[in-house]
Amino acid sequence: MEDERTLLEKLARGDRASFDALYMRYAAKTEEFLCRMLKNRAEAEDITHDLFLKIWQNRSTMAGVTAFGSYLFRMARNAVYDRFDSRAVRTNFARQTNLLPEYELPDVDNRDLLLLIQLAVEKMPGQRQRIFRMSREEGIANDEIARRLGISTRTVENQISRALSELRKLVTLILFFF
C-alpha cells in the first residue's frame, strides 16, 4: 500500500487512482464523524462527498498537505460549523468549558473541540440534553435534578452516563484523525 505522502503527490498531478485510494482510506471515517455530529446519515454522506469533491477540484494543492487526516478533519469540522447558526454556537461556547479534560490534546484546538462538543450536546435527545446541561453547566446535583424533573435519581444518572459515553466516542473519533 502506498504511503500517504506519495498518494498526495500523485493526486496533485491528477492521478485518479491516488484519489480513489485516499477516498477508500478516509471516506468512511469522515462520514462516521459527521454522522455522530449531525445525527443524520444522509447529510453526513452528502458532506463527505462534497469534501472529497473539493479535494479533487483542488488536487493541485494536495502536494503541500503534510497530514491528510488532520486536513480532512478540519474540512469536515468547518462543514459542520457551516451547518449551524454561528450566533447560537457563540452564545453557548462559554458554557461548555467544563467538558474538556485538564490536559492539552495534541493538534486539537480546544475551542474547536468545545464547539464540536456543544454541537453534539445540542443533538442529544431532549431529556438527556436537559439533564446533562443541568448537571454540567448549572452544577446541579443528581438528586436535585431528579426532584425538579419528577424522575428517579437512577434515570438522571443513566442519562448523564449516556451523554458522557456519546461525548467520549466523539472525542475518540476526533483523536483518530490525528
C-alpha positions as CSV (number, residue, x, y, z in Angstrom):
1,M,0.0,0.0,0.0
2,E,1.4,3.4,-1.0
3,D,2.2,5.8,1.7
4,E,0.0,8.9,2.1
5,R,2.8,11.3,1.0
6,T,3.2,9.6,-2.3
7,L,-0.6,9.4,-2.8
8,L,-0.9,13.2,-2.2
9,E,1.9,14.0,-4.6
10,K,0.3,11.8,-7.3
11,L,-3.1,13.3,-6.6
12,A,-1.6,16.8,-7.1
13,R,-0.5,15.6,-10.6
14,G,-4.1,14.5,-11.3
15,D,-3.8,10.8,-10.6
16,R,-7.3,9.4,-10.2
17,A,-6.1,6.1,-8.6
18,S,-4.4,8.1,-5.8
19,F,-7.6,10.0,-5.2
20,D,-9.6,6.7,-5.0
21,A,-7.1,5.3,-2.5
22,L,-7.4,8.3,-0.2
23,Y,-11.2,8.1,-0.6
24,M,-11.2,4.4,0.4
25,R,-9.0,5.2,3.4
26,Y,-10.8,8.2,4.8
27,A,-14.4,8.4,3.5
28,A,-16.0,6.0,6.0
29,K,-14.1,7.7,8.9
30,T,-15.2,11.1,7.8
31,E,-18.8,10.0,7.3
32,E,-18.9,8.4,10.7
33,F,-17.5,11.6,12.3
34,L,-20.0,13.7,10.5
35,C,-22.9,11.4,11.4
36,R,-22.0,11.5,15.1
37,M,-22.0,15.3,14.9
38,L,-25.1,15.8,12.8
39,K,-27.1,12.7,13.8
40,N,-28.2,12.4,10.2
41,R,-26.6,9.7,7.9
42,A,-27.8,11.2,4.7
43,E,-26.4,14.7,5.5
44,A,-23.1,13.1,6.6
45,E,-22.9,11.2,3.3
46,D,-23.6,14.4,1.3
47,I,-21.0,16.4,3.2
48,T,-18.4,13.6,2.8
49,H,-19.0,13.5,-0.9
50,D,-18.8,17.3,-1.1
51,L,-15.5,17.3,0.9
52,F,-13.9,14.8,-1.5
53,L,-15.2,16.7,-4.5
54,K,-13.4,19.8,-3.1
55,I,-10.3,17.8,-2.7
56,W,-10.5,16.6,-6.3
57,Q,-11.2,20.1,-7.5
58,N,-8.2,21.5,-5.5
59,R,-6.0,18.5,-6.2
60,S,-3.1,20.6,-7.4
61,T,-2.6,21.9,-3.8
62,M,-2.6,18.5,-2.2
63,A,1.2,18.0,-2.5
64,G,1.6,20.7,0.2
65,V,-0.6,18.8,2.7
66,T,1.5,17.1,5.3
67,A,-1.2,15.2,7.3
68,F,-4.2,14.4,5.2
69,G,-6.3,13.0,8.1
70,S,-5.9,16.3,10.0
71,Y,-6.6,18.3,6.9
72,L,-9.7,16.3,6.1
73,F,-10.9,16.6,9.8
74,R,-10.6,20.4,9.6
75,M,-12.5,20.4,6.4
76,A,-15.2,18.3,8.0
77,R,-15.3,20.4,11.1
78,N,-15.7,23.5,9.1
79,A,-18.5,21.9,7.1
80,V,-20.3,21.2,10.4
81,Y,-19.8,24.7,11.6
82,D,-21.3,26.0,8.3
83,R,-24.4,23.9,9.0
84,F,-25.2,25.6,12.3
85,D,-26.1,29.2,13.0
86,S,-22.8,30.8,14.3
87,R,-24.7,33.0,16.7
88,A,-26.1,30.0,18.6
89,V,-22.6,28.4,18.7
90,R,-21.0,31.7,20.1
91,T,-23.8,32.1,22.7
92,N,-23.3,28.6,24.1
93,F,-19.5,28.5,23.7
94,A,-18.5,29.7,27.1
95,R,-20.9,27.3,28.9
96,Q,-19.0,24.2,27.8
97,T,-15.6,24.8,29.3
98,N,-16.1,22.2,32.0
99,L,-16.4,19.4,29.4
100,L,-12.7,19.4,28.5
101,P,-10.1,17.3,30.2
102,E,-7.4,19.1,32.2
103,Y,-4.6,18.2,29.8
104,E,-3.9,19.5,26.3
105,L,-4.9,17.3,23.4
106,P,-2.3,17.0,20.6
107,D,-3.1,19.1,17.4
108,V,-6.6,19.8,18.5
109,D,-7.6,23.4,19.2
110,N,-9.6,23.3,22.4
111,R,-12.0,25.9,21.1
112,D,-12.7,23.7,18.1
113,L,-13.3,20.7,20.4
114,L,-15.6,22.8,22.6
115,L,-17.7,23.8,19.6
116,L,-17.9,20.2,18.4
117,I,-19.0,19.1,21.9
118,Q,-21.5,21.9,22.0
119,L,-23.0,20.7,18.7
120,A,-23.1,17.1,19.9
121,V,-24.9,18.2,23.1
122,E,-27.4,20.1,21.0
123,K,-28.1,16.9,19.0
124,M,-28.8,14.8,22.1
125,P,-32.4,13.8,22.8
126,G,-34.3,16.5,24.7
127,Q,-34.4,15.0,28.2
128,R,-30.8,13.8,28.0
129,Q,-29.7,17.2,26.9
130,R,-31.7,19.0,29.6
131,I,-30.3,16.7,32.3
132,F,-26.7,16.9,31.0
133,R,-26.9,20.8,30.9
134,M,-28.4,20.9,34.4
135,S,-25.6,18.7,35.7
136,R,-22.6,20.1,33.9
137,E,-23.5,23.7,33.1
138,E,-25.5,24.6,36.2
139,G,-23.8,22.3,38.6
140,I,-27.0,20.8,40.0
141,A,-26.7,17.6,42.0
142,N,-28.3,14.5,40.5
143,D,-30.9,14.1,43.3
144,E,-32.0,17.8,42.8
145,I,-32.3,17.3,39.0
146,A,-34.4,14.2,39.7
147,R,-36.7,16.2,42.1
148,R,-37.0,19.1,39.7
149,L,-37.9,16.9,36.7
150,G,-40.0,14.4,38.6
151,I,-37.9,11.4,37.7
152,S,-35.7,8.9,39.6
153,T,-32.1,9.7,40.5
154,R,-31.2,6.5,38.7
155,T,-32.7,7.9,35.5
156,V,-30.7,11.0,35.9
157,E,-27.5,9.0,36.4
158,N,-28.3,6.9,33.3
159,Q,-28.9,9.9,31.1
160,I,-25.7,11.6,32.3
161,S,-23.8,8.3,31.7
162,R,-25.2,8.0,28.2
163,A,-24.4,11.6,27.4
164,L,-20.8,11.2,28.6
165,S,-20.5,8.0,26.6
166,E,-21.6,9.8,23.4
167,L,-19.1,12.6,24.1
168,R,-16.2,10.1,24.8
169,K,-16.9,8.3,21.5
170,L,-16.9,11.7,19.7
171,V,-13.5,12.7,21.2
172,T,-12.1,9.2,20.4
173,L,-13.2,9.7,16.8
174,I,-11.7,13.1,16.6
175,L,-8.4,11.9,18.0
176,F,-8.5,9.0,15.5
177,F,-7.8,11.6,12.8
178,F,-4.6,12.7,14.4
